[in-house]
Amino acid sequence: MTAIPSITLNNGVPVPQLGFGTYKLPAEETRDLVLRAFEAGYRHVDTAQMYRNERAVGEAVAASGIPRDELFVTSKLNNAFHAHDDALAAFDRTLEELQLELVDLFLIHWPLPALDRYTEAWGALEEIYRSGRARAIGVSNFQPNHLRRVLDAGTVVPAVNQVEVHPWFGNEEVRAFDREHGIVTEAWSPLGRGRVLDEPTLARIADAHGRTPAQVVLRWHVQRGDVVFPKSATPSRIEENARIFDFALDADEMAAITALDRGERTGSHPDEENRTDR
Ligand SMILES: NC(=O)c1ccc[n+]([C@@H]2O[C@H](COP(=O)([O-])OP(=O)(O)OC[C@H]3O[C@@H](n4cnc5c(N)ncnc54)[C@H](OP(=O)(O)O)[C@@H]3O)[C@@H](O)[C@H]2O)c1
């Protein structure tokens, strides 16, 4: 397999541009599927307290035999823990669940603007960062107005903003804001949860390259400079999704995929997600 390139975060830490998403993987299969991804060449795995699978991810890391410094592990602060002390305690539990001494990236999962404690949570993440137990910190689902407040209140610029991006939802305003502030955009649900894959435009481009629509979509993301971590519980797709670094889309193909944008999210709008019970 062609090597997976890395992107350098604003603090110098490299992140592999392709990772493995773990949201909604079947609990009893998560460990084996993450191991499968490592075998297919992935070195980056995206989990979260909310996914309730940090332990299985940690077991896969331990069982893989891959040196820890060759792996990139991300987790995220759950919505119930924005208060400073709660965030610190929740982070300790993340390390315990993962059985790791540090994570490579730790994010605030949702801003929860109605609760309005995300700048407090950011203060806790800065402490975690300074302690050396997270090599980088960032946010997820932050709109520019949320990010501006973090930039004003904090001393560390978030290294990433993990937000929904796929051909039906380009999220261009947020991506532009991230870019202007040296924040790497990570595209969640990069395949639109599989729903975008029947687009005829994708079939046409896939045929022209002898690839699948999923490979074409993932290639589009990486050529745009975003980080992606498609999720699949299907071993053949896990491998397929990693074979995207040995072909390239031309400018017309890139533009045709970008033109599929119809402003359609598969998940919550960040201003409307206010659940603290999961
Ligand atoms: N920060 C956040 O708020 C947030 C929110 C959502 C997601 N995420 C992260 O982003 C990751 C990816 O997003 P996602 O899981 O929502 O959706 P996704 O990766 O866009 O799509 C996953 C779906 O696509 C299917 N699929 C995968 N590869 C395929 C292929 N090659 N051909 C056809 N179908 C394929 C999968 O089916 P099978 O599994 O049946 O193969 C699954 O139904 C998550 O796992 C999570 O780590 C973060």
The ligand as a MOL file (V3000), in Angstrom:
LIG
                    3D

  0  0  0     0  0            999 V3000
M  V30 BEGIN CTAB
M  V30 COUNTS 48 52 0 0 0
M  V30 BEGIN ATOM
M  V30 1 N -16.9920 14.7370 15.9970 0
M  V30 2 C -18.2120 14.3420 15.6980 0
M  V30 3 O -19.2130 14.9020 16.1570 0
M  V30 4 C -18.3780 13.1670 14.7820 0
M  V30 5 C -19.6450 12.8650 14.2710 0
M  V30 6 C -19.7790 11.7750 13.4010 0
M  V30 7 C -18.6550 11.0300 13.0670 0
M  V30 8 N -17.4420 11.3050 13.6140 0 CHG=1
M  V30 9 C -16.2390 10.4900 13.3050 0
M  V30 10 O -16.1470 10.3290 11.9000 0
M  V30 11 C -16.1150 8.9350 11.6020 0
M  V30 12 C -16.7100 8.6450 10.2380 0
M  V30 13 O -18.0460 9.1320 10.1610 0
M  V30 14 P -19.3270 8.1750 10.1300 0
M  V30 15 O -18.9910 6.8960 10.7870 0
M  V30 16 O -20.4630 8.9560 10.6880 0 CHG=-1
M  V30 17 O -19.6570 7.9950 8.5960 0
M  V30 18 P -18.8510 7.6830 7.2380 0
M  V30 19 O -17.4730 7.2240 7.5360 0
M  V30 20 O -19.0600 8.8470 6.3470 0
M  V30 21 O -19.7050 6.4900 6.6470 0
M  V30 22 C -19.8120 5.2420 7.2780 0
M  V30 23 C -20.8510 4.4290 6.4890 0
M  V30 24 O -20.3830 4.2320 5.1580 0
M  V30 25 C -20.2870 2.8440 4.8780 0
M  V30 26 N -19.0520 2.6410 4.1130 0
M  V30 27 C -17.7720 2.7690 4.5510 0
M  V30 28 N -16.9050 2.5170 3.5710 0
M  V30 29 C -17.6290 2.2040 2.4770 0
M  V30 30 C -17.2850 1.8290 1.1530 0
M  V30 31 N -16.0170 1.7390 0.7860 0
M  V30 32 N -18.3010 1.5850 0.2850 0
M  V30 33 C -19.5910 1.6920 0.6530 0
M  V30 34 N -19.9760 2.0420 1.8980 0
M  V30 35 C -19.0040 2.2890 2.8030 0
M  V30 36 C -20.2410 2.1400 6.2260 0
M  V30 37 O -20.8350 0.8550 6.1370 0
M  V30 38 P -20.2510 -0.4670 6.8820 0
M  V30 39 O -19.7620 -0.0540 8.2290 0
M  V30 40 O -21.4610 -1.3540 6.9390 0
M  V30 41 O -19.1680 -1.0180 6.0010 0
M  V30 42 C -21.1040 3.0690 7.0820 0
M  V30 43 O -22.4830 2.7910 6.8900 0
M  V30 44 C -16.8880 8.3010 12.7700 0
M  V30 45 O -16.7320 6.9100 12.8490 0
M  V30 46 C -16.3050 9.0870 13.9100 0
M  V30 47 O -15.0170 8.5850 14.2350 0
M  V30 48 C -17.2920 12.3810 14.4490 0
M  V30 END ATOM
M  V30 BEGIN BOND
M  V30 1 1 1 2
M  V30 2 2 2 3
M  V30 3 1 2 4
M  V30 4 1 4 5
M  V30 5 2 4 48
M  V30 6 2 5 6
M  V30 7 1 6 7
M  V30 8 2 7 8
M  V30 9 1 8 9
M  V30 10 1 8 48
M  V30 11 1 9 10
M  V30 12 1 9 46
M  V30 13 1 10 11
M  V30 14 1 11 12
M  V30 15 1 11 44
M  V30 16 1 12 13
M  V30 17 1 13 14
M  V30 18 2 14 15
M  V30 19 1 14 16
M  V30 20 1 14 17
M  V30 21 1 17 18
M  V30 22 2 18 19
M  V30 23 1 18 20
M  V30 24 1 18 21
M  V30 25 1 21 22
M  V30 26 1 22 23
M  V30 27 1 23 24
M  V30 28 1 23 42
M  V30 29 1 24 25
M  V30 30 1 25 26
M  V30 31 1 25 36
M  V30 32 1 26 27
M  V30 33 1 26 35
M  V30 34 2 27 28
M  V30 35 1 28 29
M  V30 36 1 29 30
M  V30 37 2 29 35
M  V30 38 1 30 31
M  V30 39 2 30 32
M  V30 40 1 32 33
M  V30 41 2 33 34
M  V30 42 1 34 35
M  V30 43 1 36 37
M  V30 44 1 36 42
M  V30 45 1 37 38
M  V30 46 2 38 39
M  V30 47 1 38 40
M  V30 48 1 38 41
M  V30 49 1 42 43
M  V30 50 1 44 45
M  V30 51 1 44 46
M  V30 52 1 46 47
M  V30 END BOND
M  V30 END CTAB
M  END
